[in-house]
Amino acid sequence: MDEKDRLILSLMQNNGRISFSEIGKVVGLTAMGAKKRVEKLLKDKVKIKALLNTDKLQLAMIAMEVENSDYLRKILNKFQNCPRIIRFFVTTGSYNLFAIIFAEDYKSLESVTLENCSLRAQEGVRRYEVYPIREVYYEPFLDIKVVANKQDGTPCGISCSSCKSYTEARCLGCPASKMYKGKF
């Protein structure tokens, strides 16, 4: 990656809809030259996607100590398509799995961190800490999975209908499920 590539990435990070001709003017390329550079970056190093503003959501960082790598892989596989999990991070410290999750409000956050669908309830989790995120600095836009076609069940296989928080209207349910009562 050279200086022009870094400048192009910087421009695209500030405005993902910037035109090739605008990029070319700033970088010193023709529109076609800018297009070729962007296409090469997209092929090798860059992904363009829509991000959602998290200002109106409740975010949390979850720290877990998972017993071993087999349990860790099971958790990662089970929750791979969970729309509430923004990102997983595997680390080498005493807490070896971190997740950033979202909920629509504090009651839903409490439910998704305590009920059977929570990461806490998974086999192999020894310790579990939840840190509600009060404020996001610099950039509140994150890549939250939006599910267009709701399914009968949930990606993790845990039914909302068997959840006490859901039946008592303290949780809106899984955003990937037809049972979901929220706006995502």
N, C-alpha and C positions, 0 to 999 in steps of 0.2 A: 504494500500500500504506500503510495507516494503522497506528496504534499497536495496535489490536485484531488486525489481520492479523499483525503482527510477533509479538504475544504468542501467537497461535494457532500460528504456525510454530514458535516456540520450544517450545511444549508438544508439538507433533507430532514435533519432532526428538528430544526427550527420550524420547518414547513414541509410536511410530507407531500403536499400537493404542488410544490414548486415546479414550474415548467422547465423543459430541457433548454429552451432559449434563455430563460432567466439564469439557470445554472451556468450555461455557456458564457453569458456576459460577465458574470462574477469571476469565473475560473479562467477565462481567456480561451474558450473553445467555441466551435460552432454548435448549433443545437444538435446536429447529428453526432458530433464528437462527444458532447455531454451525454447523449442518449447511449452511445456505445459504452462509455465509462460506467454509467449507472447500470446498464444491463450486465456488465462484467461483475460489478459489485453485488448485484442481486443474485448472480449465479454462484458466487463464491463466499461472500461475507455478510450480506445484508438481507434482512427480511423487513418488509413494510407491512404494517398492520394497524388497525384502528385501536385506539386506546380510549378507555372510559374515565370520566372524571369521578374520583372516589370521594369528593367532598361531602356528599350526602349519605355515604355508606359508613358502616362500622367495620373497621379493619382490626385485625389482631395478628400478632406474631406468636406462634406456638413453638415451644422448645420441648423436644422429647428425647428421652434416653430409651433407645430401642435395644433390646437384649442382644441381638446378633444380626448378621447380614441377611440371613434367610427371612427373618421377620421384617427387616427393613425393606427388602425387595417386595414382599407380599403387600406391605402397606403402600408402597409406591405404585405397584400394579393395580391394586384395588381402587385407589383414588386418582388414578391417572386422568380420568375424564370427569372428575368432580368439578362442577362449575364454581363451587365456593372456594376452592383452593387456587390461589393466584400463582403461587410458586412454592416448590419444595427446594430445600438446600441440605445436602448431606455434608456433615462436617466430621472432624476427628476428635472433638472434645468430649467431655462427659455427656453433654447433650449432643447426640449425633444426627438428629434430624430436626430441621426447622421448617416451618411452613408459614406463609402469609395467607390469611384467609379473609373473606368478607362476609358480612351479613347486612341485611337491610336496616336493622335496628339492634339495640342492645339486648332485647329479649330474645331475638333470633340468634344473636351471637352466643348468648348464654346457653341456649338449647343445642346449637351445633357443636358446642364444646363439652357438653355433659351427656348427651343422649347416645344411643347405640350407633348412630351415624357419625359420632365424633372420632377423631384420631385417638383420643384418650382411651376409648373402649376397645381398641384393636389389640389382638393377641401380641405379646412380646414388648408392649410399651411398659417400661418400668417406672419412669418418672415423666411428668407432664406439667408444663407451666404455660399459662395463657397471659399474654401481655396485650391488653387492648391498646390500640394505637390512637393516641389523642389527636395528633396532628401530623400531616405529611408535608415536609418542606421541599421547596424548589419546584416540584412537579407532581401534582396530584393525579395525573393520568396514568393508569395502569392497564395492562392487557387482561381484562376479566373475560372469561369465556361466556359468551351469550349463546344459548341454545335456541335455535330457530324452530326445530321440530321436537316438541315435547314427547317423551316416551311414556309408556304405561308404568314402568318401574323407574328405579334410580340407577345411575351408573355403578354405584357401589353395591347394589343388591339389597339394601336395607329399606324396607317399606316405610313410608311416611305414615301410613294408616295405623301402624303398630306402635307409633311413638306418642307417648303421653303429652309431650310439649306441643306436638302438632294437633292432637285431638282436643287439647285445652286451649287452642288458639294462641299459644305463646311462641310458636314457630310457623313461618310461612311455608315450610317444606322445601324440597329440593327443586332448584330452578330448572332442572332437566326433566322433571316429572310433570305429568298432566295434573297431579294433585297440588301443584304449586299455586299459592294464593297471592304471590307478590307481583311486582311489575317487571321483572327481568325475563 
